[in-house]
Amino acid sequence: MTVLIVGLGNPGREYEDTRHNIGWQVLEYLSFHGGLVWKEKFKGLYAQTEFAGQKVYLLKPHTYMNLSGESVLPLMQFFKVEKSELLVAQDEIDLPFGSIQLKNGGGLAGHNGLKSIASKLGGQDFYRIRLGVGRPVHGDVSSWVLSKYNNDDAILLEKFLKEGAKAIEAFIEKGFDSAQRSYSNKKVE
């Protein structure tokens, strides 16, 4: 089987370590991350490896969030990856910080990266790993997701990213249903 893991984020130093880039960050905690060779292609950075007997492609679109589909679709076409083999790692404001939820299809909750991918793929029926970044108490959502983590969240961030990476590896190794049972509605504290 083939699996494509897409980590959503924005390129540029000003976006590093922001909530919106948690999809990129979680990829760095995969147990096999150190052995990956990243290449520039498909309007992003991609890598490929074998893990748990699966061929795995990883992609960090460099199109900015609202054009992510312009990176995802060409890679899928080139490597003949099906929608059923796609898992998108995304930031999720509707989940409290530290929460992990695996989801199959459904609404896009206003997430521009997901909207772009759904538009290019012709549907919303793909897997996601939703990484909770919480909602702002004050101010607008856009400023919130483009801001760095506050002290409380920063303390838990590494533990959260490690758990998210384990959930992705469970998806690769055991499939969506098993990973969802083990990791959905899990909260790192």
C-alpha positions as a printed NumPy array, in Angstrom:
array([[  0.   ,   0.   ,   0.   ],
       [  0.991,   3.618,  -0.509],
       [  0.396,   6.447,   1.957],
       [  0.769,  10.202,   1.484],
       [  1.131,  12.34 ,   4.601],
       [  0.66 ,  16.059,   3.925],
       [  1.677,  18.496,   6.655],
       [  0.002,  21.872,   6.191],
       [  1.891,  25.09 ,   6.882],
       [  3.192,  28.34 ,   5.439],
       [  6.723,  28.917,   4.135],
       [  8.855,  31.737,   5.494],
       [ 10.677,  32.556,   8.692],
       [  7.798,  34.666,  10.018],
       [  5.546,  31.582,  10.094],
       [  7.98 ,  29.201,  11.802],
       [  6.69 ,  27.869,  15.12 ],
       [  3.192,  29.289,  14.629],
       [ -0.002,  27.367,  15.305],
       [ -0.83 ,  27.305,  11.579],
       [  2.388,  25.342,  10.911],
       [  1.732,  22.499,  13.338],
       [  1.111,  20.2  ,  10.347],
       [  4.728,  20.723,   9.267],
       [  6.045,  20.496,  12.811],
       [  4.45 ,  17.122,  13.566],
       [  6.295,  15.528,  10.622],
       [  9.606,  16.335,  12.324],
       [  8.657,  14.015,  15.21 ],
       [  8.074,  10.903,  13.089],
       [ 10.449,   8.139,  14.184],
       [ 11.868,   7.907,  10.65 ],
       [ 12.21 ,  11.693,  10.074],
       [ 15.992,  11.713,  10.529],
       [ 16.494,   9.387,   7.564],
       [ 14.364,  11.382,   5.11 ],
       [ 15.849,  13.159,   2.115],
       [ 13.667,  16.142,   1.211],
       [ 13.482,  17.303,  -2.41 ],
       [ 11.98 ,  20.428,  -3.93 ],
       [  9.192,  19.536,  -6.341],
       [  5.414,  19.809,  -6.641],
       [  5.512,  23.39 ,  -5.284],
       [  6.791,  22.077,  -1.979],
       [  9.21 ,  19.747,  -0.239],
       [  8.582,  16.032,  -0.471],
       [ 10.285,  12.879,   0.749],
       [  9.66 ,   9.187,   0.349],
       [ 10.504,   6.198,   2.493],
       [  9.322,   2.761,   3.585],
       [  7.719,   2.347,   6.998],
       [  5.93 ,  -0.696,   8.419],
       [  5.947,  -2.309,   4.976],
       [  4.241,   0.693,   3.368],
       [  5.573,   3.083,   0.758],
       [  5.24 ,   6.52 ,   2.369],
       [  5.362,   9.927,   0.71 ],
       [  5.516,  13.079,   2.821],
       [  4.753,  16.556,   1.55 ],
       [  5.105,  20.068,   2.955],
       [  3.363,  22.361,   0.438],
       [  5.194,  25.685,  -0.033],
       [  2.285,  27.419,  -1.745],
       [  0.965,  29.121,   1.39 ],
       [ -1.971,  27.552,   3.144],
       [ -4.8  ,  28.724,   0.865],
       [ -3.188,  27.124,  -2.226],
       [ -2.106,  23.796,  -0.666],
       [ -4.06 ,  21.788,  -3.231],
       [ -1.75 ,  23.112,  -5.97 ],
       [  1.041,  21.123,  -4.323],
       [ -0.94 ,  18.05 ,  -3.226],
       [ -2.679,  17.212,  -6.522],
       [  0.462,  17.12 ,  -8.739],
       [  2.266,  14.807,  -6.301],
       [ -0.756,  12.505,  -6.119],
       [ -1.01 ,  12.399,  -9.907],
       [  2.718,  11.797, -10.386],
       [  2.963,   8.947,  -7.865],
       [ -0.576,   7.631,  -8.533],
       [ -1.709,   8.138,  -4.939],
       [ -5.448,   7.665,  -4.355],
       [ -7.575,   9.935,  -2.138],
       [ -8.082,   6.944,   0.163],
       [ -4.291,   6.911,   0.782],
       [ -4.052,  10.579,   1.83 ],
       [ -3.738,  11.854,   5.411],
       [ -3.575,  15.629,   5.955],
       [ -2.048,  16.94 ,   9.198],
       [ -3.69 ,  20.268,  10.024],
       [ -4.138,  22.83 ,  12.771],
       [ -7.649,  22.816,  14.25 ],
       [ -9.04 ,  25.787,  16.19 ],
       [-12.218,  23.909,  17.149],
       [-10.23 ,  21.524,  19.357],
       [ -8.499,  22.564,  22.595],
       [ -4.713,  22.807,  22.478],
       [ -3.132,  19.356,  22.775],
       [ -6.131,  17.461,  21.366],
       [ -5.763,  14.941,  18.558],
       [ -8.609,  13.728,  16.391],
       [ -8.552,  11.582,  13.274],
       [-11.359,  12.32 ,  10.858],
       [-12.539,  10.814,   7.58 ],
       [-14.053,  13.434,   5.287],
       [-16.747,  15.77 ,   6.54 ],
       [-16.781,  19.543,   6.797],
       [-13.759,  21.751,   6.346],
       [-14.528,  24.157,   9.238],
       [-13.345,  27.145,   7.214],
       [ -9.774,  25.819,   6.972],
       [ -8.299,  27.326,   3.801],
       [ -5.687,  24.584,   3.349],
       [ -8.377,  21.887,   3.453],
       [-10.635,  23.93 ,   1.147],
       [ -7.851,  24.17 ,  -1.437],
       [ -7.111,  20.426,  -1.279],
       [-10.822,  19.509,  -1.487],
       [-11.263,  21.847,  -4.45 ],
       [ -8.344,  20.299,  -6.375],
       [ -9.306,  16.702,  -5.485],
       [-12.984,  17.21 ,  -6.278],
       [-14.253,  16.297,  -2.821],
       [-13.755,  16.34 ,   0.92 ],
       [-13.496,  12.568,   1.357],
       [ -9.913,  12.289,   2.576],
       [ -8.401,  11.537,   5.974],
       [ -7.223,  14.251,   8.344],
       [ -5.378,  14.357,  11.601],
       [ -6.711,  17.407,  13.397],
       [ -4.198,  18.889,  15.834],
       [ -5.961,  21.145,  18.309],
       [ -4.526,  24.646,  18.687],
       [ -7.554,  26.119,  20.491],
       [ -9.441,  29.348,  19.868],
       [ -8.297,  32.815,  20.866],
       [ -9.883,  34.27 ,  23.992],
       [ -9.474,  37.754,  22.496],
       [ -8.718,  38.908,  18.952],
       [ -9.326,  37.288,  15.597],
       [ -8.687,  33.728,  14.49 ],
       [ -6.259,  34.705,  11.73 ],
       [ -3.932,  36.525,  14.146],
       [ -4.224,  33.591,  16.568],
       [ -3.19 ,  30.843,  14.148],
       [ -0.348,  32.979,  12.792],
       [  1.012,  33.673,  16.276],
       [  3.612,  31.723,  18.247],
       [  2.616,  29.467,  21.147],
       [  2.101,  31.064,  24.549],
       [  4.038,  29.787,  27.581],
       [  1.489,  27.192,  28.718],
       [  1.136,  25.701,  25.237],
       [  4.877,  25.905,  24.533],
       [  5.544,  23.714,  27.592],
       [  3.314,  20.928,  26.213],
       [  4.185,  21.376,  22.535],
       [  6.917,  18.738,  22.223],
       [  4.827,  16.094,  24.015],
       [  1.855,  17.015,  21.794],
       [  3.912,  16.732,  18.583],
       [  5.303,  13.35 ,  19.668],
       [  1.773,  12.013,  20.242],
       [  0.629,  13.407,  16.898],
       [  3.539,  11.665,  15.175],
       [  2.638,   8.38 ,  16.897],
       [ -0.927,   8.752,  15.606],
       [  0.38 ,   9.268,  12.059],
       [  2.597,   6.185,  12.377],
       [ -0.389,   4.185,  13.646],
       [ -2.319,   5.318,  10.558],
       [  0.505,   4.142,   8.284],
       [  0.999,   0.856,  10.115],
       [ -2.542,  -0.189,  11.066],
       [ -4.881,   1.951,   8.967],
       [ -7.378,   4.682,   9.744],
       [ -9.863,   2.737,  11.899],
       [ -7.221,   1.426,  14.282],
       [ -5.444,   4.781,  14.528],
       [ -8.75 ,   6.543,  15.127],
       [ -9.663,   4.161,  17.949],
       [ -6.282,   4.678,  19.618],
       [ -5.801,   8.4  ,  19.128],
       [ -9.054,  10.225,  18.499],
       [-10.164,  12.52 ,  21.255],
       [ -6.798,  12.093,  22.938],
       [ -5.56 ,  15.165,  24.769],
       [ -1.988,  15.762,  25.856],
       [ -1.756,  17.365,  29.299]])
